[in-house]
Amino acid sequence: MQYTYLGRTALKVSRLCLGTLNLGVRASDEESHAILDTALDRGVNFIDTANQYGWQKHKGYTEEFLGGWFAERGGRREKVVLGTKVFNAMTDWPNDSGLSARHIIASCEDSLRRMGTDWIDLFQMHHIDRHAPWEEVWQAMETLTRQGKVRYVGSSNFAGWHIAEAQEAAARRHFLGIVSEQSVYNLVTRHIELELIPAAQRYGVGVLAWSPLHGGLLGGALRKLAEGTAMKTAQGRAAQALEVHRDAVAAYEKLCDGLGADPAEVGLAWVMGRPGITAPVIGPRSLDQLEGAFKAMELTLSDEVLAELDRLFPPIGNGGPGPEAWAW
């Protein structure tokens, strides 16, 4: 397993982050436990979840599922860098969502209880809260870190200027602030290259890429549809994107065939090789999909292949950071 530092911190995390969105829901309990066991045995020490995951059964279910897995065998929790999130509504009551100090602290306590742990390594704000001043957010996060319940704070789905605003506010309080940002990023969705990644690099914030295969679109979607084995690809974000990018996806799958590599492996390898990316957040539903992610770590894409991928899925604005108001 390859490891790297999480942003500007001294915390080491695996270059694969195991996302848990499918565990115990789209994957059976038995398969989910096998995925967790295998990932840990192979050196994956970074697990990501959120307080609302498992909503198909009930909100908080995935955290409970992880808590059961930790409790099964001693030492698991100590080996894992565990991240969860706060923001989304957990009930219909008005203060059970957002980033108020009340909700941040209450949500942390609830997540700790569900997962049966004393601390959260990475407590991530799942979305910006336009009604919450940074003074309130950081006061709550400082309280939790002083209590030892949170080690680091992260964000998710932020814009570049949100990162800058948050970090400047944290610096005024002599607080570490945000150490990681989790954004959607893959060959099809490259918007964060414009300003989010440059801002994150400037402030020492690691970037975690969620949906690195765009909901399965880049995992051999056309082949799976032809075989009748498509699951996520046939619905949601991937299905909508396929209508727009069908020709590019067909050429992409042909390119992968020529390389003798599975499309999912190529897509993950591309994300892992991008500047500023700490790790893709993978969401395997089977051991085979997890094995493909391990193979992606060993795959090196040539300059010619990278150029062809840029041609098929052009970067926003022809690449490079977002334009500044005035350039000398």
KESE-523325 format. One record per residue (C-alpha): z, x, y. Coordinates in steps of 0.02 Angstrom, whole numbers, padded with zeros to 5 digits, always signed. Each point is the difference from the previous one (the first is absolute). Layout:
// residues N
ZXY;...
This chain:
// residues 328
+00000+00000+00000;-00037+00056+00176;+00132-00020+00134;-00002+00005+00189;+00120-00027+00143;+00018-00175+00073;-00059+00023+00177;+00103+00127+00097;+00151-00020-00114;+00063+00116-00136;-00013-00142-00128;-00123+00036-00141;-00101-00144-00072;-00134-00009-00133;-00181-00011+00058;-00009-00166-00089;+00113-00140+00060;+00028-00135-00130;-00019-00170+00081;+00089-00144-00085;-00096-00154+00061;-00065-00038-00176;+00153+00044-00102;+00080-00146-00089;-00129-00116+00076;-00181+00048-00040;+00062+00121-00132;+00117-00057-00139;+00180+00059-00001;-00037+00114-00148;-00154+00076+00082;+00091+00018+00165;+00143+00096-00080;-00126+00111-00088;-00087+00036+00166;+00165+00045+00084;+00057+00108-00147;-00166+00093-00013;-00013+00029+00186;+00175+00074+00007;-00029+00105-00156;-00160+00069+00078;+00090+00051+00160;-00031-00147+00117;+00160-00004+00103;-00058-00119+00138;+00013-00189-00025;-00045-00129+00132;+00047-00183+00006;+00043-00135+00128;+00133-00133+00016;-00127-00142-00017;-00094+00069-00151;+00001-00109-00152;-00020-00156+00108;-00106-00076-00139;+00167-00026-00090;+00118+00014+00147;+00018+00115+00148;+00103+00151-00048;-00050-00008-00183;-00082+00173-00003;+00154+00083+00074;+00103-00086-00134;-00122+00060-00132;+00017+00179+00061;+00189-00019+00002;-00005-00049-00183;-00108+00151-00042;+00116+00119+00092;+00151-00073-00092;-00079+00023-00172;+00018+00188+00000;+00107+00117+00102;-00083+00127+00114;-00153-00102+00043;+00060-00050+00173;+00052+00178+00042;-00175+00067-00040;-00093-00129+00104;-00042-00003+00185;+00012-00188+00024;-00084-00092+00141;+00012-00184+00045;-00044-00103+00153;+00068-00123+00126;-00086-00124+00116;-00074-00147-00094;+00091-00166-00012;+00114-00016-00151;+00051-00179+00038;-00049-00134+00126;+00150+00037+00110;-00049+00072+00170;+00097+00164-00012;-00057+00045-00176;-00155+00092+00059;-00056+00129+00127;+00086+00157+00061;+00154-00066+00087;+00154+00106-00029;+00074-00147-00095;-00146-00013-00120;-00023+00187-00024;+00181+00024-00053;+00010-00159-00103;-00164+00039-00087;+00059+00175-00044;+00159-00070-00077;-00100-00127-00100;-00122+00133-00064;+00142+00115-00052;+00079-00142-00097;-00162-00051-00086;-00042+00177-00052;+00177+00045-00050;+00002+00158+00105;+00109+00073+00137;-00141+00067+00106;-00183-00022+00047;-00096+00161+00024;-00138-00073+00110;+00033-00163+00094;-00168-00056+00069;-00038-00125+00136;-00135-00105-00083;-00081-00048+00165;+00027+00025+00186;+00114-00131+00079;-00065-00033+00175;+00162-00088+00047;+00119+00140-00053;+00034+00138+00128;+00011+00174-00074;+00178+00017+00063;+00050-00142-00116;-00101+00064-00148;+00065+00178+00012;+00179-00056+00027;-00008-00095-00165;-00085+00143-00093;+00127+00124+00069;+00141-00109-00063;-00074-00004-00175;-00031+00189-00005;+00177+00036+00061;+00065-00111-00139;-00102+00097-00127;-00098-00154-00053;-00167+00064+00066;-00063+00179-00004;-00165-00013+00095;-00095-00132+00098;-00184-00039-00021;-00127-00124+00066;-00146-00098-00069;-00153-00080+00079;+00038+00080+00169;-00129+00053+00129;-00006+00178+00067;+00079-00052+00165;+00142-00086-00095;+00040+00167-00082;-00001+00088+00169;+00109-00134+00081;+00124+00000-00143;+00015+00189-00007;+00025+00020+00185;+00138-00131-00005;+00081+00087-00150;-00009+00169+00085;+00096-00068+00151;+00139-00048-00122;-00009+00168-00091;-00047-00095-00158;-00125+00058-00131;-00101-00161+00016;-00149-00039-00110;-00044+00126-00136;-00141-00096-00087;-00127-00136+00035;-00078-00106-00137;-00175-00062+00044;-00147-00076-00091;-00124+00143-00025;-00149+00025-00114;-00186+00035+00009;-00037-00176+00060;+00143-00014+00126;+00008+00159+00104;+00064-00065+00167;+00160+00104-00002;-00105+00159+00017;-00029-00044+00183;+00176+00001+00071;+00135-00032-00131;-00025+00161-00098;-00013+00110+00157;+00159-00080+00069;+00090+00022-00166;-00052+00183-00009;+00057+00030+00179;+00173-00075-00034;+00023+00073-00175;-00015-00168-00088;-00064-00003-00179;-00132-00132-00039;+00007-00101-00160;-00162-00090-00044;+00022-00174-00071;-00145-00086-00088;-00090+00167-00028;-00131-00091-00106;-00014-00150+00118;+00072-00124-00123;-00106+00065-00144;-00166+00002+00094;-00014+00189-00024;+00061-00004-00180;-00164-00047-00082;-00010-00176+00068;-00181-00037-00043;+00015+00067-00176;+00158-00101-00031;-00079-00157+00069;-00149+00024-00115;+00118+00026-00148;+00108-00147+00049;+00155+00111+00011;+00027-00008+00189;+00168-00064+00059;+00046+00045+00179;-00181+00043+00037;-00051-00181-00021;+00118-00064+00133;+00072+00033+00172;-00041+00152+00106;-00107+00086-00132;-00109-00153-00031;-00031-00024+00186;-00043+00183+00027;-00118+00000-00149;-00109-00129+00088;-00023+00123+00144;-00004+00165-00094;-00086-00046-00163;-00143+00126+00020;+00119+00140+00049;+00116-00040-00144;-00147+00001-00122;-00054+00171+00065;+00181+00060-00008;+00018-00050-00182;-00165+00087-00040;+00062+00157+00087;+00161-00005-00102;-00100-00020-00161;-00097+00156+00047;+00163+00094+00023;+00065-00062-00167;+00153-00070+00087;+00073-00174+00010;-00024-00079+00173;+00187-00027+00017;+00030+00186-00025;-00130+00046+00131;+00071-00124+00125;+00177+00065-00023;-00056+00182+00005;-00088-00033+00165;+00158-00076+00078;+00111+00141-00063;-00116+00129+00077;-00002-00077+00174;+00090+00088+00144;+00173-00066+00038;+00020-00099-00161;+00163+00028-00094;-00039-00112-00149;-00097-00155-00051;+00109-00146-00053;-00069-00049-00169;+00035-00168-00081;-00044+00015-00184;+00004-00153-00112;-00020+00102-00159;+00032+00172-00071;-00188+00032+00001;-00006-00027+00188;+00149+00116+00022;-00087+00133-00105;-00153-00015+00112;+00108+00040+00150;+00062+00158-00085;-00180+00051-00035;-00044-00026+00182;+00125+00135+00048;-00103+00127-00097;-00167-00055+00072;-00079+00108+00136;-00142-00078+00099;-00135+00118+00060;-00062+00006+00179;-00161-00082-00058;+00093-00144-00080;+00111-00021+00153;-00154-00007+00111;-00078-00132-00112;+00159-00103+00006;-00004+00009+00190;-00179-00060-00004;+00042-00147-00112;+00160-00044+00093;-00020+00068+00177;+00157+00044+00096;+00039-00109+00151;-00084+00071+00155;-00087+00133-00103;+00164+00086-00037;+00129+00096+00101;+00147-00065+00100;-00013-00147+00117;-00081+00035+00169;+00118+00043+00142;-00013-00081+00170;-00066+00162+00074;-00066+00150-00093;-00023+00171+00081;
